[in-house]
Amino acid sequence: MEDAIAPSKGPDRIAFYALRGVTRLCDGVGVALMAAILLLIVAAVIARDLLGLGMPWTEEVSSMLAIYAIGFGSLSAWVRSEHLVVDLFSHKLSGLGKNIQYRLTALISCGFFTLAAWGAWIMSDMSANNKTVSLSISFSYLYYGIFFSFVGMAMIALWQTLRGPVAWLEAPHEEEVSQP
């Protein structure tokens, strides 16, 4: 999406810059969270091995940071269409067939993401009174990261269903190897 040329006008231009902003924000936050996890683990090892101090809370914090980093990364990957895809027959479809397949896949994905977000919301409600051992943080905060990730992906999948495929959002295709 970074190499794509923005549409000249209209709602697609707004969507282009909104999705590019979401992607950049999610990438930046995800990288920052991963760096924080790394620093936290290094600090825990140094404190334990060199200073003889235990930091049991680092496991709880790094788990929470990892869930949020995965959530932001998943949202960014969904915008850029970089999730794993098995494409067996799309290349044989006509333009209309590809359009229908794109919209149907986006609609099914939207349904799945909505269901997953609902499940994360239910789990956050059910685990509101369960707290972590060291810091007494509610487990609900873990599920909120999952919830917001799936809500974001559901909103983008709904937009993809309604809008259909756009040239500036397509993932670059690998070059085919030519046979001599």
MARKOL-911972 format. One line per field, with one value per residue: residue number from 1; residue in three letters; x, y, z of N, C-alpha, C in turn. Coordinates in steps of 0.02 Angstrom, whole numbers, always signed. Layout:
MARKOL-911972
num <- (NUM:...) $
residuo <- (ALA:...) $
nu <- (X:...) $
nv <- (Y:...) $
nw <- (Z:...) $
cau <- (X:...) $
cav <- (Y:...) $
caw <- (Z:...) $
cu <- (X:...) $
cv <- (Y:...) $
cw <- (Z:...) $
***
This chain:
MARKOL-911972
num <- (1:2:3:4:5:6:7:8:9:10:11:12:13:14:15:16:17:18:19:20:21:22:23:24:25:26:27:28:29:30:31:32:33:34:35:36:37:38:39:40:41:42:43:44:45:46:47:48:49:50:51:52:53:54:55:56:57:58:59:60:61:62:63:64:65:66:67:68:69:70:71:72:73:74:75:76:77:78:79:80:81:82:83:84:85:86:87:88:89:90:91:92:93:94:95:96:97:98:99:100:101:102:103:104:105:106:107:108:109:110:111:112:113:114:115:116:117:118:119:120:121:122:123:124:125:126:127:128:129:130:131:132:133:134:135:136:137:138:139:140:141:142:143:144:145:146:147:148:149:150:151:152:153:154:155:156:157:158:159:160:161:162:163:164:165:166:167:168:169:170:171:172:173:174:175:176:177:178:179:180) $
residuo <- (MET:GLU:ASP:ALA:ILE:ALA:PRO:SER:LYS:GLY:PRO:ASP:ARG:ILE:ALA:PHE:TYR:ALA:LEU:ARG:GLY:VAL:THR:ARG:LEU:CYS:ASP:GLY:VAL:GLY:VAL:ALA:LEU:MET:ALA:ALA:ILE:LEU:LEU:LEU:ILE:VAL:ALA:ALA:VAL:ILE:ALA:ARG:ASP:LEU:LEU:GLY:LEU:GLY:MET:PRO:TRP:THR:GLU:GLU:VAL:SER:SER:MET:LEU:ALA:ILE:TYR:ALA:ILE:GLY:PHE:GLY:SER:LEU:SER:ALA:TRP:VAL:ARG:SER:GLU:HIS:LEU:VAL:VAL:ASP:LEU:PHE:SER:HIS:LYS:LEU:SER:GLY:LEU:GLY:LYS:ASN:ILE:GLN:TYR:ARG:LEU:THR:ALA:LEU:ILE:SER:CYS:GLY:PHE:PHE:THR:LEU:ALA:ALA:TRP:GLY:ALA:TRP:ILE:MET:SER:ASP:MET:SER:ALA:ASN:ASN:LYS:THR:VAL:SER:LEU:SER:ILE:SER:PHE:SER:TYR:LEU:TYR:TYR:GLY:ILE:PHE:PHE:SER:PHE:VAL:GLY:MET:ALA:MET:ILE:ALA:LEU:TRP:GLN:THR:LEU:ARG:GLY:PRO:VAL:ALA:TRP:LEU:GLU:ALA:PRO:HIS:GLU:GLU:GLU:VAL:SER:GLN:PRO) $
nu <- (+41:+104:+171:+69:-32:-128:-305:-381:-492:-642:-734:-650:-522:-521:-539:-422:-319:-360:-352:-215:-164:-213:-143:-8:-11:-46:+63:+168:+131:+127:+263:+322:+265:+318:+454:+448:+414:+529:+626:+573:+585:+725:+761:+704:+780:+909:+889:+856:+966:+1086:+1066:+994:+861:+688:+565:+418:+304:+332:+304:+164:+139:+211:+142:+17:+55:+101:-17:-87:+4:-3:-136:-136:-46:-115:-225:-162:-104:-220:-275:-177:-190:-111:-123:-114:-157:-240:-243:-327:-405:-436:-367:-421:-544:-666:-673:-792:-818:-707:-733:-854:-809:-716:-799:-884:-793:-748:-868:-896:-781:-805:-916:-857:-759:-842:-911:-803:-762:-873:-867:-746:-786:-886:-806:-723:-814:-852:-733:-707:-692:-585:-418:-245:-101:+14:+1:-133:-217:-362:-419:-497:-440:-350:-433:-493:-398:-401:-534:-542:-457:-524:-644:-598:-548:-668:-741:-664:-676:-813:-819:-744:-831:-941:-882:-803:-668:-521:-399:-287:-274:-241:-135:+36:+76:+172:+305:+291:+385:+475:+482:+619) $
nv <- (-59:+57:+92:+121:+225:+363:+377:+500:+580:+593:+472:+361:+415:+469:+350:+285:+363:+354:+215:+197:+277:+206:+87:+130:+181:+65:-18:+57:+62:-76:-112:-35:-94:-224:-194:-146:-263:-339:-260:-268:-405:-421:-335:-404:-522:-472:-412:-525:-616:-541:-448:-515:-496:-527:-514:-544:-491:-456:-555:-556:-426:-428:-529:-467:-357:-424:-481:-365:-315:-414:-398:-266:-289:-386:-314:-219:-305:-356:-245:-226:-341:-454:-571:-750:-835:-956:-984:-1060:-1060:-933:-863:-913:-859:-746:-564:-521:-635:-635:-517:-549:-657:-590:-501:-593:-666:-562:-532:-652:-653:-537:-578:-682:-608:-522:-613:-666:-549:-525:-641:-614:-501:-555:-644:-551:-493:-602:-632:-527:-520:-601:-597:-554:-631:-562:-421:-395:-365:-355:-489:-451:-347:-410:-473:-362:-312:-411:-398:-264:-277:-371:-302:-192:-260:-316:-203:-154:-264:-258:-136:-176:-271:-193:-98:-168:-238:-139:-57:+4:-58:-188:-328:-339:-449:-599:-624:-732:-878:-899:-1029:-1103) $
nw <- (+0:+23:-93:-177:-280:-235:-257:-363:-322:-219:-117:-116:-109:+19:+91:+54:+114:+247:+273:+248:+350:+462:+445:+458:+589:+662:+629:+687:+824:+850:+830:+930:+1043:+1033:+1049:+1180:+1246:+1224:+1291:+1420:+1449:+1441:+1546:+1653:+1652:+1676:+1802:+1877:+1859:+1875:+1978:+2071:+2097:+2095:+1970:+1953:+1894:+1764:+1673:+1664:+1614:+1494:+1425:+1408:+1330:+1217:+1166:+1129:+1035:+936:+901:+845:+741:+666:+622:+541:+446:+388:+323:+225:+154:+185:+255:+270:+125:+29:-133:-251:-366:-410:-509:-625:-639:-709:-728:-665:-589:-501:-433:-368:-291:-209:-137:-74:+3:+85:+152:+221:+300:+374:+447:+523:+595:+667:+746:+818:+885:+963:+1044:+1111:+1182:+1265:+1338:+1402:+1487:+1564:+1629:+1711:+1849:+1872:+1911:+1878:+1955:+2008:+1984:+1998:+1889:+1792:+1693:+1591:+1521:+1439:+1347:+1290:+1200:+1101:+1064:+1011:+902:+820:+798:+724:+609:+565:+530:+423:+336:+312:+243:+131:+79:+41:-44:-135:-238:-249:-347:-287:-166:-182:-154:-203:-334:-346:-460:-598:-629:-774:-893:-977) $
cau <- (+0:+149:+189:+9:-48:-194:-356:-380:-544:-699:-730:-592:-463:-527:-527:-351:-278:-381:-322:-143:-152:-224:-87:+52:-21:-42:+133:+208:+114:+149:+336:+337:+247:+368:+515:+436:+418:+600:+658:+547:+615:+796:+765:+689:+838:+964:+871:+858:+1031:+1141:+1050:+961:+793:+635:+515:+367:+253:+351:+270:+96:+140:+233:+86:-32:+84:+104:-85:-102:+47:-32:-198:-119:-15:-167:-264:-119:-98:-284:-280:-131:-203:-50:-135:-103:-213:-231:-278:-325:-440:-453:-336:-461:-609:-672:-673:-852:-809:-660:-768:-901:-770:-688:-851:-908:-741:-749:-928:-885:-731:-838:-956:-811:-729:-894:-923:-744:-764:-925:-839:-697:-824:-917:-752:-701:-865:-849:-672:-697:-672:-524:-362:-179:-74:+62:-21:-206:-249:-417:-408:-537:-396:-321:-485:-506:-352:-429:-597:-531:-427:-576:-691:-566:-548:-737:-760:-630:-707:-878:-805:-723:-891:-982:-845:-775:-595:-493:-332:-234:-271:-221:-66:+75:+82:+240:+317:+293:+450:+467:+516:+658) $
cav <- (+0:+115:+109:+134:+295:+380:+398:+573:+615:+554:+431:+316:+453:+471:+282:+270:+395:+327:+148:+205:+301:+150:+40:+159:+183:-4:-40:+93:+39:-145:-113:-8:-145:-277:-168:-144:-333:-357:-225:-295:-471:-410:-306:-457:-568:-437:-405:-590:-648:-499:-412:-561:-472:-558:-470:-589:-454:-446:-605:-533:-367:-447:-565:-418:-318:-468:-486:-302:-311:-459:-366:-212:-319:-419:-262:-192:-356:-362:-188:-236:-408:-495:-633:-809:-850:-1012:-965:-1118:-1053:-863:-842:-938:-825:-684:-504:-523:-689:-612:-467:-585:-695:-542:-477:-648:-679:-507:-539:-708:-630:-490:-618:-715:-558:-498:-667:-668:-490:-538:-689:-580:-458:-599:-668:-496:-485:-661:-635:-461:-529:-640:-550:-584:-644:-513:-351:-393:-335:-395:-524:-417:-305:-454:-484:-299:-309:-455:-367:-206:-301:-401:-249:-156:-301:-323:-140:-152:-315:-232:-88:-214:-302:-142:-62:-213:-232:-76:-69:+28:-99:-256:-346:-352:-520:-622:-636:-802:-899:-922:-1091:-1095) $
caw <- (+0:+25:-162:-215:-296:-208:-305:-373:-285:-196:-57:-119:-86:+92:+115:+44:+166:+312:+280:+254:+418:+508:+437:+487:+661:+688:+624:+736:+891:+856:+838:+996:+1092:+1030:+1080:+1252:+1270:+1224:+1346:+1483:+1460:+1456:+1613:+1701:+1655:+1710:+1872:+1910:+1857:+1898:+2040:+2117:+2111:+2056:+1940:+1927:+1857:+1694:+1631:+1653:+1572:+1426:+1393:+1386:+1275:+1158:+1139:+1095:+976:+887:+878:+799:+681:+627:+589:+488:+393:+354:+278:+169:+124:+194:+291:+229:+79:-17:-194:-295:-430:-425:-572:-681:-639:-748:-686:-623:-541:-450:-393:-325:-242:-163:-93:-33:+53:+133:+192:+267:+348:+418:+494:+569:+639:+712:+794:+862:+928:+1013:+1091:+1154:+1227:+1315:+1382:+1445:+1539:+1608:+1668:+1742:+1919:+1875:+1910:+1875:+2021:+2033:+1980:+2007:+1831:+1769:+1630:+1540:+1480:+1387:+1296:+1255:+1144:+1050:+1043:+967:+840:+778:+777:+670:+549:+542:+496:+358:+294:+291:+191:+72:+51:+10:-97:-185:-245:-274:-374:-243:-105:-198:-137:-263:-351:-361:-531:-615:-656:-843:-909:-1039) $
cu <- (+43:+168:+129:-1:-120:-242:-361:-433:-596:-686:-670:-528:-463:-511:-453:-309:-297:-349:-246:-124:-160:-166:-24:+47:-13:+29:+176:+195:+137:+224:+355:+320:+297:+434:+507:+440:+491:+637:+637:+579:+689:+804:+752:+747:+896:+950:+876:+929:+1087:+1128:+1016:+891:+743:+586:+460:+313:+269:+317:+199:+94:+161:+180:+34:-7:+87:+35:-103:-59:+20:-96:-184:-88:-66:-209:-225:-113:-163:-293:-238:-140:-142:-60:-126:-166:-194:-274:-273:-355:-455:-425:-376:-528:-607:-670:-733:-845:-761:-693:-816:-863:-741:-740:-877:-857:-740:-810:-922:-834:-762:-880:-912:-782:-780:-908:-864:-743:-816:-901:-788:-732:-856:-864:-726:-750:-862:-787:-657:-672:-610:-465:-296:-150:-32:+35:-96:-240:-304:-400:-449:-493:-360:-371:-503:-460:-377:-492:-585:-499:-481:-628:-662:-565:-618:-760:-727:-660:-776:-868:-785:-784:-932:-947:-822:-700:-576:-420:-277:-228:-247:-149:-27:+83:+153:+246:+321:+361:+438:+510:+555:+635) $
cv <- (+63:+138:+129:+209:+308:+397:+474:+610:+566:+514:+383:+351:+456:+403:+264:+299:+370:+259:+152:+231:+247:+102:+67:+162:+114:-31:-8:+69:-33:-151:-88:-59:-203:-256:-165:-214:-354:-324:-252:-363:-464:-382:-360:-505:-535:-430:-471:-617:-605:-467:-457:-538:-507:-506:-513:-555:-446:-496:-583:-474:-386:-488:-517:-377:-360:-475:-422:-294:-355:-429:-310:-238:-353:-369:-232:-242:-364:-305:-200:-302:-453:-556:-692:-825:-910:-997:-1022:-1105:-981:-839:-865:-903:-764:-625:-503:-577:-670:-561:-500:-624:-648:-519:-532:-665:-625:-512:-595:-688:-582:-527:-653:-665:-531:-550:-672:-609:-499:-588:-658:-534:-499:-624:-613:-484:-542:-661:-569:-468:-572:-592:-588:-588:-586:-442:-341:-354:-382:-427:-492:-376:-346:-462:-420:-291:-351:-425:-310:-226:-329:-350:-210:-196:-311:-261:-135:-204:-293:-180:-123:-247:-251:-109:-108:-202:-164:-89:-50:-12:-170:-268:-359:-427:-538:-635:-711:-818:-926:-984:-1081:-1140) $
cw <- (+0:-46:-204:-225:-273:-264:-307:-333:-260:-133:-56:-95:-10:+121:+109:+101:+236:+324:+285:+323:+470:+506:+470:+563:+692:+684:+678:+807:+901:+866:+907:+1051:+1092:+1061:+1156:+1282:+1275:+1282:+1414:+1499:+1477:+1527:+1666:+1708:+1692:+1784:+1909:+1915:+1886:+1966:+2092:+2137:+2066:+2030:+1910:+1885:+1783:+1648:+1615:+1605:+1501:+1390:+1367:+1327:+1211:+1126:+1101:+1032:+919:+858:+828:+735:+636:+589:+530:+430:+355:+304:+216:+133:+128:+239:+243:+189:+36:-77:-244:-363:-449:-492:-633:-686:-684:-700:-639:-569:-484:-404:-344:-271:-189:-112:-47:+21:+106:+179:+243:+321:+398:+470:+546:+619:+689:+766:+843:+909:+983:+1065:+1138:+1204:+1283:+1364:+1428:+1501:+1589:+1653:+1704:+1814:+1927:+1866:+1906:+1945:+2047:+2036:+1992:+1951:+1808:+1701:+1573:+1494:+1426:+1330:+1259:+1194:+1086:+1021:+993:+900:+793:+756:+719:+605:+521:+505:+427:+311:+270:+235:+126:+38:+12:-50:-153:-193:-273:-294:-325:-179:-119:-179:-201:-273:-365:-436:-543:-645:-726:-854:-974:-1094) $
***
